[in-house]
């Protein structure tokens, strides 16, 4: 019954709770496991905020002395703030939003990323897991378990990541095997909505040169929706199972080989939705469609590095990912009509990155790299088409075939370390990309069928990069300023008539940015402040398909879009008391632009994107805000450690705010375009004694009924109040 799925969500964080319980922020290195030193055993550490490490520039550098805007959350941080998946991450980092639409999630950082859940549109915020770019768009529901750290990089990462990181990137490092003896943990969870979970991990040193790690994560939870009109359905019910095997081989001190294999089977029973214009409780869903959803995928990563006698390092990271996603759900968000969608996609991603790094302790350091990625999405031609939208008796729209993207890039960066703590960095990346479709489309109306064939490819080539000046003024103050460029390749729109489909133009951004990082009060307080200004060209806008209004097309804003803002982060530790807060203020404004809103009645004689004219549903959008760009985000958290004989009791509260934002550039509140602000209060109390940890937790304590995303006239709801108990045993 419930026990058929139980979470193995290990969070190296959970193991690190021995240190967390003493109010310490630990290092971001993969030592956030059971081998981490509890803060209670190191009085000096317990009274200062510990430094964290980032790998954004392919070296392990401290965040304090790296000229980037980033938030780093260790495994312990994730555990403390109850961040178990990507959707919850937005409540703990500044300027980040995530719109959840069931199968896909759209990342946006500072309003830049992806504003349309469409496989023809490339992502603008890419996720890396253990050095490999994860599936772009689909398969984003992988749980956070056995994690060493998460780095959220803000702004275009044009040198080291390239076209899919015009808005930023997320680096997830999973816990690695080590040679510190056999150890691990097991954790059980019981919670609201009949939630049952089990998670665990074990580290196995096999010899002096070979070590393995096995982790697992499974959970079963009933749906928190009340679905009527779909008898026997389990929309929103979670059945999740994941497993990971890692093998570390170090035959010599110079050679390191790390192999990881991840498997995930995540079933949500469907994606309950309702019309964006509805005023009813978003958790009460009316549906007359069969609801179903399942993501089944795997990832293999081979990371090998060799250090030469002169200190130079050669590294290769190879990745292979295979996934199948399938979903059926109600496309009109109710039971009055019969619009339905079914989607069946198989995706394969091959990737390879090779780095050559100079020794890090020289006046001039450098890194050179090559990168290749090949991504194929296949929509099977079976009795069930790969992708289908239908309203019986009105239209049946479906396609089969495949979409292929591949990229080849070369990149490099030079760093000049000058006297007085000055450093000048210059990086460039050249990328060639091809985006192509080989698809058969069919529009079937009563009495006739309108077939279309699309064999179309778009080639894109671009140079991006970064020029930066960094200054380590003293041991406690670091300042930086840079100009960086980002690029996202275009693509091919859905065809709506014979002939070539409309082209989606590439997007380009120039980022002017400066920041200050400070350590004060004897290491008890760490501060980051940054400011940015974007000059953004060809911002993508989603507009309705005139033939199938529930399907969208992509247009680009012909005039530059301006975005600017400030962000701050602070962490403080005063003995047993610790707290942290982050925030962002931002502003965005579209350039001169007209677009047809197919949701409103009337047909304009023409709707030129530059000249309009404004008429009927040809709307002038000049000055409108960027989609998914809230003006204000904020997070604050605090905890205190009470010492009780041989144990500790640590209560913690977290508050996350994501301001209101627009789901479309039309900003039509009456049509459901506005996503209201989200205010989530969460907390937990942890009792630690010996090798046991008992946690009582609560997420969204005020039970805010908030909307997690709006797409194609539908709204999707975020998680309600969730609470329960976890018991962890380390060994």
FIVODREN-546767 format. One line per 4 residues: number of its first residue (from 1); for each residue x, y, z of C-alpha. Coordinates in steps of 0.2 Angstrom, whole numbers. Example, Ala and Ser with C-alpha at 12.3 -4.5 7.8 and 13.67 -1.06 7.14 Angstrom:
// FIVODREN-546767
1) 62 -22 39; 68 -5 36
END
This chain:
// FIVODREN-546767
1) 0 0 0; 8 16 6; 24 6 9; 27 3 -9
5) 36 19 -11; 48 26 2; 60 40 0; 78 37 1
9) 82 56 1; 99 56 10; 105 73 11; 123 73 16
13) 115 87 25; 105 75 36; 121 67 40; 129 84 43
17) 115 88 56; 127 83 69; 136 99 64; 120 108 60
21) 113 106 77; 127 117 84; 122 131 73; 137 130 61
25) 137 134 42; 148 121 36; 160 121 21; 152 117 4
29) 165 104 0; 158 86 0; 162 84 18; 144 87 23
33) 142 69 26; 143 58 42; 162 61 42; 159 80 44
37) 166 87 61; 152 92 72; 153 110 77; 151 106 95
41) 169 98 94; 177 114 87; 173 129 98; 182 141 86
45) 171 135 71; 155 137 80; 158 156 82; 161 160 64
49) 152 158 47; 163 145 38; 169 149 20; 161 140 6
53) 168 134 -11; 162 136 -29; 166 127 -45; 158 139 -57
57) 175 143 -65; 180 124 -66; 192 127 -51; 188 125 -33
61) 188 143 -27; 181 152 -11; 165 161 -14; 173 176 -4
65) 187 179 -17; 177 174 -33; 170 188 -44; 153 181 -47
69) 135 183 -39; 131 167 -32; 121 159 -17; 129 142 -11
73) 119 130 0; 127 116 8; 119 99 11; 116 105 29
77) 108 121 23; 96 112 12; 91 101 27; 89 116 38
81) 78 125 26; 68 110 20; 73 111 2; 70 94 -5
85) 67 99 -23; 70 113 -36; 53 122 -33; 58 125 -15
89) 75 132 -20; 67 149 -25; 62 153 -7; 80 153 -1
93) 90 162 -15; 88 180 -22; 81 184 -39; 76 167 -43
97) 59 161 -48; 53 144 -54; 36 141 -63; 30 123 -61
101) 19 117 -75; 19 98 -72; 31 90 -83; 42 105 -85
105) 49 119 -74; 54 136 -81; 69 143 -72; 71 162 -72
109) 85 172 -63; 83 191 -63; 69 188 -76; 80 180 -88
113) 79 161 -93; 64 153 -101; 46 160 -102; 38 146 -111
117) 36 128 -108; 40 122 -126; 53 110 -132; 56 122 -146
121) 63 135 -134; 80 132 -126; 82 135 -108; 91 150 -101
125) 95 144 -84; 104 127 -85; 106 114 -71; 122 104 -70
129) 123 88 -59; 141 83 -55; 148 92 -70; 135 87 -83
133) 122 98 -90; 105 89 -85; 90 87 -97; 85 105 -103
137) 67 108 -98; 60 90 -95; 64 79 -80; 66 93 -67
141) 57 84 -53; 73 74 -47; 73 75 -28; 88 83 -19
145) 95 69 -9; 113 65 -4; 118 82 -9; 135 90 -5
149) 131 108 -11; 120 118 -23; 127 133 -31; 115 146 -39
153) 125 157 -51; 116 173 -56; 119 182 -72; 125 176 -89
157) 138 162 -88; 145 165 -106; 162 159 -104; 161 142 -95
161) 143 137 -99; 137 146 -114; 121 147 -123; 109 139 -110
165) 115 150 -96; 110 167 -102; 101 170 -85; 112 159 -74
169) 115 141 -69; 113 129 -55; 127 117 -50; 122 102 -40
173) 136 92 -32; 131 75 -26; 140 67 -11; 155 57 -17
177) 163 41 -10; 178 43 2; 191 33 11; 185 38 29
181) 179 21 34; 162 13 32; 148 25 37; 130 30 33
185) 113 33 39; 95 28 38; 80 40 39; 62 37 40
189) 48 50 38; 29 51 42; 19 66 37; 3 74 32
193) -7 68 17; -2 50 22; 16 54 18; 29 39 20
197) 47 41 17; 63 32 18; 80 38 14; 98 32 17
201) 116 30 11; 131 20 15; 150 24 11; 160 8 7
205) 179 9 6; 184 -6 -4; 203 -4 -3; 216 9 -1
209) 212 15 -19; 194 11 -22; 178 17 -13; 159 16 -17
213) 144 25 -11; 126 19 -12; 111 31 -9; 92 29 -11
217) 77 40 -10; 59 35 -11; 42 42 -5; 24 40 -6
221) 11 54 -3; -7 55 -6; -13 70 -17; -17 86 -9
225) -30 90 -22; -48 87 -22; -52 81 -40; -70 79 -45
229) -76 73 -62; -62 61 -65; -67 45 -55; -54 34 -50
233) -40 46 -54; -25 50 -42; -19 66 -49; -6 74 -38
237) -2 58 -29; 17 56 -27; 26 39 -30; 44 43 -31
241) 59 31 -31; 77 36 -34; 94 27 -32; 112 31 -35
245) 128 21 -36; 145 30 -36; 163 23 -38; 179 32 -34
249) 196 25 -40; 212 33 -36; 226 21 -42; 239 35 -40
253) 239 52 -31; 239 60 -49; 224 50 -56; 206 51 -50
257) 192 43 -58; 174 45 -52; 159 35 -59; 141 39 -55
261) 124 32 -60; 108 39 -55; 90 31 -58; 74 40 -55
265) 56 35 -57; 44 49 -52; 25 47 -54; 13 61 -49
269) -3 54 -56; -6 69 -67; -5 88 -66; -21 95 -58
273) -25 112 -65; -39 125 -67; -42 140 -78; -31 155 -74
277) -46 166 -73; -54 155 -60; -58 162 -43; -61 146 -34
281) -49 137 -22; -35 131 -34; -34 114 -24; -52 110 -29
285) -50 104 -47; -64 99 -59; -58 87 -73; -66 76 -86
289) -49 69 -93; -39 55 -88; -24 61 -78; -7 52 -79
293) 11 57 -77; 27 48 -75; 46 53 -78; 58 38 -79
297) 76 43 -82; 94 39 -79; 111 48 -79; 128 41 -81
301) 143 53 -77; 162 48 -79; 173 61 -72; 192 58 -74
305) 207 70 -70; 225 68 -71; 238 80 -63; 255 82 -72
309) 272 84 -64; 272 102 -67; 255 105 -58; 244 106 -74
313) 228 97 -73; 218 88 -87; 200 84 -84; 187 75 -94
317) 168 74 -89; 157 63 -100; 138 61 -98; 124 50 -105
321) 106 53 -100; 91 44 -106; 73 48 -101; 55 45 -105
325) 41 56 -99; 23 53 -102; 8 63 -97; -11 66 -99
329) -21 80 -92; -35 92 -94; -31 106 -105; -46 117 -102
333) -44 116 -83; -62 110 -80; -76 98 -84; -86 109 -96
337) -76 105 -112; -66 90 -117; -49 98 -122; -36 86 -117
341) -17 84 -120; -6 69 -120; 13 70 -122; 25 55 -124
345) 43 60 -126; 60 50 -125; 75 61 -123; 94 56 -125
349) 108 68 -121; 126 64 -124; 139 77 -118; 158 78 -116
353) 169 92 -108; 188 92 -108; 197 105 -97; 216 109 -96
357) 220 120 -81; 236 128 -77; 243 127 -59; 233 139 -48
361) 248 147 -38; 256 156 -53; 255 175 -57; 246 170 -73
365) 233 156 -73; 223 149 -87; 210 137 -92; 206 130 -109
369) 191 119 -113; 181 110 -127; 163 105 -125; 150 95 -135
373) 132 91 -133; 120 81 -143; 101 81 -138; 88 71 -147
377) 69 72 -142; 59 58 -150; 40 59 -151; 35 41 -155
381) 24 36 -169; 13 23 -161; -6 21 -159; -4 35 -147
385) 5 50 -155; 20 58 -147; 11 74 -144; -8 77 -145
389) -20 91 -141; -38 87 -145; -56 93 -142; -68 79 -149
393) -78 85 -163; -68 102 -165; -50 98 -168; -36 85 -166
397) -19 92 -167; -4 80 -165; 13 76 -171; 26 63 -172
401) 45 63 -176; 60 70 -167; 69 86 -163; 88 87 -163
405) 100 100 -155; 119 99 -155; 132 111 -149; 151 112 -151
409) 161 125 -141; 178 130 -137; 182 141 -122; 196 148 -111
413) 200 161 -98; 216 170 -93; 219 177 -75; 232 190 -72
417) 237 191 -53; 244 208 -50; 252 217 -35; 241 225 -22
421) 228 211 -23; 222 216 -41; 217 202 -53; 211 205 -71
425) 202 191 -80; 197 189 -98; 187 174 -105; 179 169 -121
429) 168 156 -128; 164 151 -146; 149 140 -149; 141 132 -164
433) 123 126 -162; 110 117 -173; 92 116 -169; 82 105 -180
437) 65 97 -182; 60 82 -192; 41 81 -188; 25 76 -196
441) 11 87 -189; -8 85 -192; -23 97 -189; -38 86 -190
445) -55 96 -192; -72 88 -194; -73 83 -213; -55 86 -217
449) -37 83 -212; -23 96 -214; -6 88 -213; 10 97 -212
453) 28 91 -213; 42 101 -205; 60 97 -210; 69 112 -204
457) 85 117 -195; 93 133 -189; 112 135 -187; 118 148 -174
461) 136 153 -170; 141 166 -157; 156 172 -147; 152 177 -128
465) 163 181 -114; 168 191 -99; 181 204 -94; 183 207 -75
469) 193 217 -62; 194 209 -45; 202 217 -30; 206 209 -13
473) 208 225 -3; 212 215 13; 208 198 21; 190 204 24
477) 185 214 9; 184 209 -9; 177 220 -24; 174 215 -42
481) 167 223 -58; 164 215 -75; 156 216 -91; 149 199 -97
485) 139 193 -112; 126 179 -114; 118 171 -129; 103 159 -131
489) 101 151 -148; 85 152 -157; 74 139 -164; 59 134 -175
493) 41 138 -170; 26 126 -172; 20 127 -190; 3 134 -193
497) 3 134 -212; 12 125 -227; 30 131 -229; 44 135 -217
501) 39 138 -199; 42 155 -191; 60 157 -184; 63 160 -166
505) 77 173 -165; 92 171 -154; 93 181 -138; 108 191 -132
509) 112 200 -116; 126 212 -110; 128 212 -91; 137 226 -82
513) 139 221 -64; 149 226 -48; 149 218 -31; 157 219 -13
517) 160 204 -2; 164 207 17; 169 197 32; 167 206 49
521) 165 204 67; 179 191 68; 171 180 55; 154 180 63
525) 146 190 49; 148 188 30; 140 200 18; 138 200 -1
529) 130 215 -11; 129 216 -30; 121 227 -43; 118 224 -61
533) 112 232 -77; 106 221 -92; 105 227 -110; 94 213 -117
537) 90 210 -136; 77 199 -144; 68 194 -128; 56 180 -131
541) 38 183 -129; 24 169 -129; 8 173 -139; -7 162 -143
545) -7 151 -159; -21 158 -169; -26 141 -175; -25 132 -158
549) -26 145 -144; -21 133 -131; -4 131 -140; 8 146 -140
553) 20 153 -153; 36 163 -149; 40 181 -155; 54 192 -150
557) 54 210 -144; 62 220 -158; 69 234 -147; 81 232 -132
561) 74 227 -115; 81 235 -100; 84 226 -83; 93 232 -67
565) 93 228 -49; 103 225 -33; 105 209 -22; 111 206 -5
569) 115 191 6; 121 190 24; 125 175 36; 129 177 54
573) 134 166 68; 135 171 87; 138 156 97; 122 145 97
577) 112 158 88; 114 159 69; 103 168 56; 104 172 37
581) 94 183 25; 94 187 7; 85 199 -4; 83 207 -21
585) 76 223 -29; 74 223 -48; 66 233 -62; 62 228 -80
589) 55 237 -95; 51 230 -113; 56 241 -128; 44 246 -141
593) 33 231 -146; 16 226 -152; 9 209 -152; -8 201 -155
597) -17 194 -140; -27 180 -147; -37 178 -131; -47 194 -134
601) -60 196 -147; -57 205 -164; -44 204 -177; -32 218 -181
605) -29 221 -200; -11 219 -196; 0 218 -180; 18 223 -185
609) 29 220 -169; 37 237 -172; 24 248 -178; 7 240 -173
613) -4 249 -175; -13 247 -159; -30 240 -164; -42 228 -156
617) -31 213 -150; -15 221 -157; -8 227 -140; 6 239 -138
621) 17 232 -124; 31 245 -123; 36 248 -105; 28 232 -99
625) 38 221 -86; 48 206 -91; 38 190 -87; 43 180 -71
629) 53 195 -64; 46 200 -47; 51 217 -41; 56 210 -24
633) 62 193 -16; 67 190 2; 72 176 13; 76 176 32
637) 80 161 43; 86 160 61; 89 146 73; 96 143 91
641) 104 128 99; 98 124 116; 111 112 125; 102 98 135
645) 114 87 144; 120 75 131; 109 82 117; 104 98 109
649) 87 105 104; 87 117 89; 72 126 83; 72 135 67
653) 60 147 57; 62 152 39; 52 165 29; 52 166 10
657) 44 180 -1; 43 180 -20; 34 195 -26; 20 196 -38
661) 25 193 -56; 17 192 -74; 15 176 -83; 13 185 -100
665) 18 202 -106; 0 207 -110; -2 210 -91; -21 207 -92
669) -26 203 -74; -44 199 -80; -37 184 -90; -26 178 -76
673) -9 184 -82; -4 189 -64; 4 177 -52; 1 184 -34
677) 15 185 -22; 20 170 -12; 24 171 7; 29 155 15
681) 33 152 33; 42 136 37; 50 128 53; 57 113 62
685) 63 108 78; 78 95 79; 83 85 94; 100 77 92
689) 107 64 104; 122 53 100; 119 45 83; 100 49 83
693) 91 65 76; 73 67 78; 65 81 68; 47 89 68
697) 45 99 53; 32 110 44; 32 118 27; 20 132 22
701) 14 134 40; 1 147 36; -6 135 22; -5 149 9
705) -15 144 -7; -2 150 -19; -1 148 -38; 16 140 -43
709) 14 144 -62; 2 150 -76; 4 143 -94; -8 143 -109
713) -23 149 -98; -20 137 -85; -15 139 -67; -5 126 -56
717) -4 126 -37; 10 125 -25; 12 114 -10; 0 117 4
721) 5 115 23; 15 99 25; 21 93 42; 28 77 49
725) 42 69 59; 59 62 53; 70 50 63; 88 48 57
729) 101 35 63; 119 37 58; 131 23 59
END
